[in-house]
Amino acid sequence: MTGRDVPLLEDPYIIRYPEIVAVTDTEGRQVELVEFFECTGGAMWVQEHYAKSPLVRSVRTVGSSTRYILEPGTVDLDLVGSRFPAGISGVSVEGDEIAISYVGLGGGGVGASGCRSLAGGVIRSRADPSGGGKKAGATVWLPRRERVLIGVDDTDTPQEGATWTLCHNIARAVQDEDSRYLSHTIVQLFPVPYRTKNCVAVVCEFASRNPDRLVSAFQRLLATHTLSSETGMAVFRGFDPGPLLGEFGWAVKRGEVSRERLDALGRDGLEFIMRGRGLIGAAASIPFYTRYKEALRLCDGKN
């Protein structure tokens, strides 16, 4: 291909985020903003500087997404080129929507306005002209969603199958405009004698506006394709499963746990869908979503 054959860029100074998703707790006091990116350099730059915004409690990279834990509010950011050139200046939960406001200088303003206002998942936006040395910003409105975590264990046999692949394929199949598939985490459990081989469970994370339909669709496909009569499926709906399931999850990673201990757990947001022996591992996997190093740690006392 010669230089003359290369097509002109349609919009050379805008990189559209593939999708932006937000989840919140029931009261709207906490928001997790999930920005899926294609440009790794831009995402790392943003993560470095947006972490300085007073509304940002934490920021981390999960796969091809940047995740911010935010608190609602509005702030005037004292932006300074190079030192603090861009940030999140507003977060609000308004009925069925979540509004996020960004502002930046120069290239940071391009990212804050044009790049995000045109992102997938945005219902509507209001953006300033950007480019050059301008200060520019945007407010984007996103659907208000809740976190749904689906834990699964025991779907295969010694002859065939694999839980991690089945769960990923089901999660992709049930994803729709109401329920977005965010993450897949393999969780190493204590290697009990009746395991198939590796003794792992899987938790799939969704951001959903229709959890009942999501869970029903996932269950139908799991029941159809599982190869085991001992399949377990547990669901947690809520912002953070740690307080309810964190201690239980570590117990199942460290040793064999009885069904009675599982049944003694509270039911605040937790539901048992398929009640085979794998239900213990399914529930135990849930608090480890996106905590990959902890999830994969083998706690059998031999390593």
Buried (B, 14 or more C-beta within 10 A) or exposed (E): EEEEEEEEEEEEEBBBBBBBBBBBBEEBEBBBBBBBBEBEEBBEBBBEBBBBBEBBBEBEEBEEBBBBBBEBEEBEBEBEEEEBBBBBBBBBBEEEBBBBBBBBBBBBBBBBBBBBBBBEBBEEBEBBEBBEEBBBBBBBBBBBBBBBBBBBBBBBEEEEBBBBEBBBEBBEEBBBEBBBBBBBBBBBBBBBEEBBEEBBBBBBBBBBBBBEBBBEBBBEBBEEEBBBEBBBBBBBBBBBBEEBBBEBBBBBBBEEBEEEEBEEBEEEBBEBBBBBBBBBBBBBBBBBBBBBEBBEBBBEEEE
